[in-house]
């Protein structure tokens, strides 16, 4: 039985990946940070090891495993979190890849993000495209770009690493929740009177988990694969939510200057006075243009499934209804 090591197993993608690995009879060891919420891993037959990505003896925890799935990352669009993004995403990736080399890990699947690729106005971009790093909006996207460069450097050192770039996953176990999960929750709570005219590429989170396993089996060393499916405007996404829930979708669009102004005041002025900001400035900046992607490479080379987005959204709604207080 193959033993695999998973970082980020308590998170959204990681929790779905751990479940898939157990279904496929892999032996699973998960790195758990001391402060982690373990709800997503409750009652699962896994081996837990406590530690952090930057621990000096991390390689000891990896010993005995053949494969590393490095899913852990710090996600934040807040300006103040720039140091944390660098620590966890860039240095953390550099450190665990070095630990994997030291522990004799045979193959690593590194979870990057389409955030590292960037966007091109009016185009659904593929893996060949790379936005100049200075054009990537916000510290999070830049941190994922530089973390991906750490993976490329490790490949040059002889490591067998495949990179996967999920787009916007939806489905169950979105415990934090992600920005998309938060959007679903706000819709369910009827706290979404208007929307911004933007768009995203969506994929069932369980297809993302399958994409990780397919990358392990079929992925080419040093290559990156976009794990995505359907490009939808935010209006189309909200209309789909309305169809599933029976709740009315917002009909009004917000001019981009309005949330941009609120976010700027929130983060640049009020946050410094101790107020918790309500809208991340980088999040609003990102929404200025649709973030569309083309996942045909992963579909053709890996066999990435393209499950119904409506079903994924229905399952996300059901999961939130069961686990969140309204």
N, C-alpha and C positions, 0 to 999 in steps of 0.2 A: 504494500500500500504506500502510495506516495505521500510524503509529509510536506505540507506547505506552510509558510509563515506569512501572516497577513498583518499589515499595519492599517490603521483606520477602520478596523472591524466594527467599531461601535457606531460609525457614521452611516449615512444613507446608502451610498454605493457599497461600502464595505460590508454592511449587514446583509445586503442581498447577495453579495458574492460569497460570504461565509455559508449562507444557507444552500446556495447552489453547490459549493464544494462538498458540503456534507452529503447532499443528495447523490453526488457522483462518487461517493465513497473515498474522498480524500481525507487524510488525517490533518486536522487544522490546529495550528498554534497561532494565537492572536496576541499582539503586543497591546497592552492596556496601560494607558497613562493613569497615575494614581487618582487624578480628579475626574476620570471619565464616568459618564453615565452608562451603566451596564444594561439598561433596559432592553436594548436591541439584541443583546446576546443571551438573554435569560433562557434557561432550560435547554441550551444547545450543548451538544457533546463536543466541546472544544477544550484545548489546553490553553490556559491563560498565563501569560508572563507579564509581570509589571515592569514598566520601564518607559524611557523616553527616547526619541530619535537621536538625541545628542549624548546619550550615556556612553562613557568611554569603553565599557565592557559589553556593548550591544551585540558584538559578534558571538558572544557566548550563548545568547538567547536564540541565535539563528542556527547554531550547530545541530546537525541531525536532520535538517530540512533540505529538500532538494530545490524548492522553488520559493521565490519571494514575490508576493503581490504587495507592492508599495502604494497603498491607496490613501495614506494619511496626508492631510494638508490642513493648513489653517485658512479658513475662508472668512474674509472680511473686506468690506468696501469702505470702511471708515479710515479717514486720513491718519488718525492717531495710531493705527495698528501696523504702520509700515515696519517698525522693528520686529514685531512678532511674525509678520509675513516672511521677512528675510530669514529669521531664525528657524522657523519650522519648515518652510517650503524650499528654501535654497540650501541652507546649511544642513537642515535635517535630511534632505535628499542626498547631499554629498556624503554625509556621515553614514547613512544606512547602506548606501551602495558600496562604500569602502568596507563596512562590516560584512556585507554579503560576500565580497571578494575574500575577505579573511576567513569566513566560515565555510567557504567552498560551495556556495549556492550555485547550482548549475544554470538556472535561467531566472531572470527577473522580468516581471511585467510591471512597468511603471505607469501609474495613473496620472497623466498630465491633464490637459483640459483644452477645449477649443479656445479658451481665453489666451493661451500661449500663441495661438496662430494669428489671432486678430481678425478683422473684418475688412471687406472691400465693398464700397458702396455699389448697390445694385447687382452684386454677384454672390452666388452661393459658392464659397471657396472650398477647395479641397486641400489635401496634405501638402501639395507642392507649394502653395502660397504661404508666404510668411510676411506679416506686417513688420515694418521696421520697429524695433523695440520702443523707440521714442514715441511712436504713434499708438502704442497700446495704452488704453485708457485706465489709469489708476495703478496703485501699488500692487493689488492682487494679480492683475494680468501680467504685469512685469515680473512679479515673483515667480509665476508659473512658467514664463518664458525662460528665466535664468535657471530654474530648477530643471527644465528640460535640457538645457545646455549641459548641466551636470551629468545627465544620463548619456548624452552624446560623448562627453569626455570619458566616461567610464567604458563605453563601447570601444573607444580608441585604445583603452588599456587592456582590451581583450575580454571584457565582460559580455555575456550574452543577455542583452536587454531589448525588450520590445516595448514601444511606447504606445499607449492608447489615449485618445483625446475625446472623452465624453462631451456631448453638447449639453442639453438641459434635460436631465432625467426626471421622470415623474412616476409615482407609484407608492407602495407601502414602505414603512420603516423610515420615513422622513422626520426623524425625531427632533431635530434642532429647531425649527425646520429650515430648509434651504430657502432662498428668496422666492423660488417658484412655489414651494410649499406654503410659504407665508402669504403669497398672493391668493392661493386656493383658500386658505383659512380666512383671509379678509373677505373674500367673496362669500363664503359660507356664513360669516358673521354679518353680512350686509354692510360692510364698512368700505365699500369701493364705489363711490358715486360717479367716478370718472376714470379714464385711462389715458395713457400716453400712446401716441401712434408709433408703435415699434413692432418688432417681430423677433422670433427666436426659432431655433431648431430643437424639436422635442423628440425624446425617445423614452420608451418604457425602461425603467431602471433595471428590470430583470433581463432585458436585452443587453444592457450595459454589462451586467454580471456575466452573461453568456459570452459577450465580446471579449472579456478578460480571459475566459477559459479557452476560447477559440484562438486568441493571440498566443496563449501558451503553446497550443498544439500546432498552429499553422503560421504564426507571425514570423516575419523575417527580422533577424537581428539588426538593430539600429533604425528600423523603419517606424513610422508613426501611422496610426490608423484612427480616423475620426469615427467615434461610436455615436452615430446620430440617425435620425430618421426623417421627420416631417417638418418642413418650414411652414410656420403659421404666423400670421399677424397676431398681435395681442388681442385684437378684436375677435378674430376667429377662435382663439383659445378661450376667451370669455364666453362666446356664444356656445361653444361646446360644453363648457361648465354649466351654462344655463339649461341646455338640453338635458344634461344628466341630472341636475338637481331640481329643475323646475323653478329656480329662482331667477328673477330678471337680471339680464346682463346690463351693465352701465352703457348708456347711449352717448354720453358726452365725452369728447376728447379734451385733454388738458393741453394748452399750448406749452411747449417745452420750457419757455422762460419762467413759467410759474413755479414748478417744482425745483427748477434750477436755482431760482432766487431763494426759495425757502431753505433748500439744502445748504446753500452758501452761508446764509445767516446762521443756520443751525450749527454747522461745523466750524465755521471760521470765527464766530462771535459768541454765540450762546454756550457752545461746548466748553469754551475757555472760562466761562463763568460758572461751570459746574452742571449745566443742564445736559441731560442725555439727548443727543440729536435724534430726530425722528426719521430723517431721510438722508441716506449717504450721498454725498455730492458725486462721487465716482459712479454710483449706480444710475443717477440721472444722466450723467454725461454719456454713459454707455448706451442709454436708450435713444440717443439722438439718431441712430441709424440701425436698421434691422441687422441682427446677428445670424445670418443664414449660412448653412454649410452643406456640403455634398459628401455623403458617406458611402459613395458607390465603391470605393476601393475596399473598405471593410466588408461590404456585402459580397463583392466578387471574390476577393482573395481569402477571406476568413469564413464567409457564410453567415455574417451577422444577421440575426433575425430582425424583421421589421414588423413587430406586433402593432396592433391597433392602438393609436394614441387615445382614442375614446375609452377603450377598455382600461388602459393604464390610468387615465384620469378618474374613471369610475372607481377603480381599486384604491386610488389615493384618497378620494372623497370618503369611501367606506372606512378606510384605515383612520383617517382623521376623526370621523364621527364616533368611532369606537374608543379612541385613545385621548381625545382632547376635550376639555370642559368648555362648553359654549355658554 
